[in-house]
């Protein structure tokens, strides 16, 4: 009996050690960050709109210049609880004004807080992890110049067991995959579109179905999915679900008007507002990528 107890205790310790190793935060290589050029705020503005930061972190129903007030507060219901967008304004007390460049990059690209805790994947770092680190440095330079908002971030409404942050390391181990979805030879335009769709624009986070644990099902990439609150459906934008021409797609991203003379609505209206601020070449690249996806 004593041997059995010792064996069980040993196995438990081994299991705990494995869990601790698998779920530990994995930050970016410090040498990669040290090699970056100083952030360019002008370039960073384009990264800001392409990444959709204001769509989630501005106040609900914000319009115009108020979309640059990133005090958070929007609520996002999901099967795992309700997530509240935090304050990411440059406010040093309630926002991220005191963050260093490594802290900012690790938050955006690895989902790790300055304190070393895992962020929930409601923050789409699983897409941003494919971004170029220099783009993230440029993004920080732009965001550092935005207005401060002295509004405290609100806690997420997430119950047990999803409130165990450490377990998110296991979720990342399973589902946070840095590789591209589309691979193989492609034109420079399609490659740029891939970067905008799969990395900065994080389109797959909403337009791709997820498994029971919330991991994206890559085999059904951009084929449409239930909304996070389960009350609606996000349409598919892969070729099998969307037969618009590349010109139609680019025009929609600029104006919000469909080929059927309908207009954009819901959360996509905010996305179009962001896309309209990009260059015509970038919108064309997004369209070219979507048209280049496999039919199946």
KEKE-405923 format. One record per residue (C-alpha): x, y, z. Coordinates in steps of 0.02 Angstrom, whole numbers, padded with zeros to 5 digits, always signed. Example, Ala and Ser with C-alpha at 12.3 -4.5 7.8 and 13.67 -1.06 7.14 Angstrom:
KEKE-405923
+00615-00225+00390+00684-00053+00357
This chain:
KEKE-405923
+00000+00000+00000+00142+00119+00043+00222+00088-00126+00056+00120-00213+00034+00286-00122+00213+00336-00165+00185+00288-00348+00023+00387-00359+00106+00537-00278+00252+00524-00399+00137+00514-00550+00039+00663-00485+00199+00765-00468+00253+00716-00643+00082+00763-00710+00089+00930-00621+00263+00964-00691+00205+00923-00868+00053+01034-00847+00163+01175-00782+00282+01159-00929+00146+01146-01063+00046+01293-00995+00190+01413-00963+00190+01578-01060+00304+01579-01212+00357+01758-01249+00439+01822-01407+00627+01808-01430+00701+01965-01347+00831+01975-01485+00695+01993-01617+00620+02139-01523+00789+02220-01490+00825+02222-01678+00669+02322-01722+00680+02499-01787+00590+02636-01688+00404+02632-01722+00335+02738-01863+00167+02813-01811+00116+02852-01991+00136+02670-02041+00062+02619-01876-00102+02705-01917-00128+02589-02064-00088+02440-01953-00214+02507-01826-00357+02512-01951-00310+02348-02033-00307+02264-01863-00478+02330-01811-00423+02391-01638-00558+02524-01627-00696+02402-01673-00680+02316-01504-00594+02440-01389-00690+02601-01426-00847+02632-01326-01005+02546-01390-01085+02645-01532-00935+02763-01546-00922+02856-01711-00801+02977-01794-00654+03034-01689-00729+02950-01536-00672+02784-01611-00496+02836-01561-00547+02840-01378-00499+02664-01332-00572+02654-01158-00651+02483-01188-00815+02425-01114-00892+02329-01258-00964+02161-01207-00937+02002-01306-01044+01853-01258-00979+01676-01292-01011+01497-01237-00871+01519-01109-00933+01681-01030-00943+01865-01072-00783+01958-01111-00766+02145-01088-00645+02242-01196-00514+02326-01086-00448+02503-01091-00300+02507-01213-00283+02696-01221-00115+02774-01174-00179+02814-01000-00039+02764-00882-00156+02711-00742-00305+02628-00826-00238+02593-01000-00073+02533-01074+00024+02695-01071+00157+02623-00957+00191+02469-01063+00362+02440-01141+00379+02384-01321+00416+02202-01270+00264+02202-01156+00153+02270-01295+00221+02147-01425+00202+01998-01310+00023+02048-01271-00025+02069-01455+00072+01924-01530+00079+01799-01388-00071+01840-01279+00036+01869-01124+00005+02012-01001+00148+02117-00930+00125+02016-00770+00151+01853-00864-00031+01794-00865-00119+01721-01017-00250+01827-01105-00412+01749-01162-00418+01717-01351-00564+01837-01366-00413+01948-01398-00363+01882-01570-00178+01854-01537-00196+01686-01625-00204+01789-01785-00091+01932-01734+00047+01806-01695+00076+01799-01885+00108+01987-01895+00277+02064-01931+00352+02125-01766+00397+02291-01849+00214+02320-01889+00176+02296-01704+00311+02422-01658+00233+02544-01782+00061+02510-01709+00123+02552-01534+00198+02715-01597+00028+02766-01667-00070+02711-01515+00047+02802-01397-00011+02965-01478-00198+02933-01456-00302+03021-01322-00297+02949-01147-00456+02880-01069-00466+02870-00879-00591+02728-00873-00547+02571-00775-00556+02407-00870-00697+02294-00812-00669+02111-00764-00727+01974-00880-00881+01877-00828-00809+01703-00841-00845+01562-00719-00755+01404-00667-00659+01318-00745-00630+01447-00882-00571+01575-00754-00413+01474-00723-00292+01577-00826-00151+01452-00819-00256+01326-00915-00255+01445-01064-00076+01391-01092-00143+01219-01135-00271+01297-01253-00131+01392-01340-00028+01232-01351-00173+01149-01443-00240+01289-01551-00121+01439-01565-00034+01387-01726+00080+01517-01808+00082+01444-01984-00017+01517-02129-00179+01436-02186-00145+01469-02370+00024+01404-02429+00111+01374-02594+00158+01490-02736+00061+01652-02746+00076+01824-02821+00139+01971-02720-00040+02039-02716-00112+01877-02648+00029+01865-02521-00012+02040-02459-00195+01991-02450-00151+01837-02350-00058+01946-02225-00204+02065-02208-00336+01928-02193-00246+01794-02091-00140+01909-01980-00189+02090-01957-00371+02082-02011-00401+01920-01912-00549+01881-02025-00545+01697-01981-00586+01734-01799-00767+01769-01845-00791+01690-02017-00724+01516-01973-00814+01387-01864-00737+01328-01700-00733+01163-01609-00806+01129-01437-00652+01204-01352-00655+01362-01457-00515+01316-01574-00530+01370-01756-00566+01228-01878-00441+01267-02015-00517+01139-02133-00671+01250-02140-00574+01412-02161-00686+01564-02191-00837+01454-02227-00950+01543-02104-00988+01514-01921-01116+01545-01784-01097+01712-01698-01007+01703-01531-01169+01727-01435-01252+01587-01534-01395+01699-01591-01347+01721-01773-01229+01670-01911-01075+01749-01985-01077+01720-02173-00944+01624-02265-00824+01724-02373-00731+01580-02455-00764+01551-02641-00891+01413-02607-00999+01535-02507-00962+01701-02593-00972+01717-02781-00934+01903-02792-00797+01962-02910-00636+02031-02840-00693+02204-02893-00858+02180-02799-00766+02128-02641-00647+02277-02647-00792+02396-02678-00889+02323-02532-00739+02346-02417-00727+02528-02470-00911+02578-02472-01012+02445-02382-01123+02417-02535-01150+02241-02602-01173+02193-02786-01358+02167-02744-01372+02352-02693-01387+02308-02510-01283+02393-02376-01173+02326-02237-01247+02304-02064-01207+02239-01891-01028+02220-01833-00967+02214-02013-01009+02399-02031-00865+02436-01913-00750+02322-02012-00793+02413-02174-00761+02579-02087-00586+02515-02048-00556+02441-02221-00609+02603-02305-00459+02688-02223-00336+02569-02305-00261+02596-02477-00354+02539-02632-00209+02419-02662-00234+02336-02493-00420+02313-02521-00383+02238-02692-00256+02122-02610-00387+02060-02486-00506+02027-02630-00370+01937-02729-00332+01825-02579-00515+01778-02554-00533+01735-02738-00374+01631-02733-00435+01518-02593-00474+01338-02644-00655+01306-02695-00682+01163-02573
